[in-house]
């Protein structure tokens, strides 16, 4: 059976992929490595280094709430674009994951 890969976003807006979501990142999609790579390369913005993939609007956000709103808008848009593959999380899932991560951080259990 193939491993499910995760796509995740850091507070900087940088998108990464791997078999696990690192601490401090929010998981935005799951699927095969090939599907994630293909979809992310189509929808993400390329950073100035011409290698780093970014969630549009997150690096420019004035605060954490604006960044979260940009991330939610992005995953909803990407999810609609690739609905058949069902790999993208919804904005509601992203908000819940963010709230859970924030609670753990405030409780000191990062």
N, C-alpha and C positions, 0 to 999 in steps of 0.2 A: 504494500500500500504506500502511496506517495505521501510524503510529509506535507502538511499545510504550512505555508510560509505566511509571515505577517509583514504588512507594510505599516509603518508607524511614523509619527511626526513629533519632532522635538519643538520646544517653545520658540526656537529660532525660525521654524518653518521648514527645516530640512527634513526630507523624507528619506527613510532608510528601510531596508528589508532584511529579513532573517528568519530563523526558526523560532525566535522568541522576541518579545517586545522588551527593550531595555527599560530599566527603572527611569522614571522621569519622562518617558515618551508615551504618547497616546496611540493605541492601535487604531488604524483607519480602514484596514482591509485584510482579508485572509484569502488564500487560494494557492494554486500551484505557483512555483517560482516563475515559470514562463508567463502565466496569465498576469501575475502582478507586475512583472517587469514591463510587459507589453502595454498594459493599461496605464501604469504610472508614467511611462515615457511619453504617452500621448497627451495626458491631461496636466502634468506638472509643468511648472515654469523652470527654465534652466537658469542657474545662477551665473554671475559674471565669470566664474572660473570655467564655465562651459562643461562642467561635470556634475555639480551638485544639483539635485532636484529639489524644488521648493513648492510648498503650498502657496498659491497666489494670495496675496493680501496679508499673510501672517508676518513676514519680515517687516512690513511697513506699518503694522498695527501700533497704535499709540499706547495701548495697554493690554493686559491679559484678556479682558472681556472682548475687546475688538478682535484679538487674535483668535479666540475661541469661535466667535461669530464667523470669521473668515474661513476657519477650518470646517465648520459645520456647513457653510454654503458650498464649499469645495466638495465635501464628501457627498452631499445630496446631488450636486450637479454630476459628479463622476458616476455615482450610482445610477442615476437616470440614463446616462450615456451608455453604460455597460450592463443594463438591467438583466440581460439573459444569463450572465455568468454569476450573479449574486455574490460578489466578493466584497463589495463596499459596505461598511457600516453606515447606519443612518445618523443624522445629526442628533437624534434623541439618544442613541447609544453613545455617541461621542460626548455629549453633555453629561451623561450619567458616569461614564468612565472618568471624565475630568473631575466631577464632584467627588467621586470615590477616591481618586488620587489625592485630591486636595485634603479630604478628611484624614486620610492616612498620614499625610505630611504634617498636618496640624496636631495629630496625636503622637507624632514622633516615630512612626513606624515606617518610614520611607523604605 
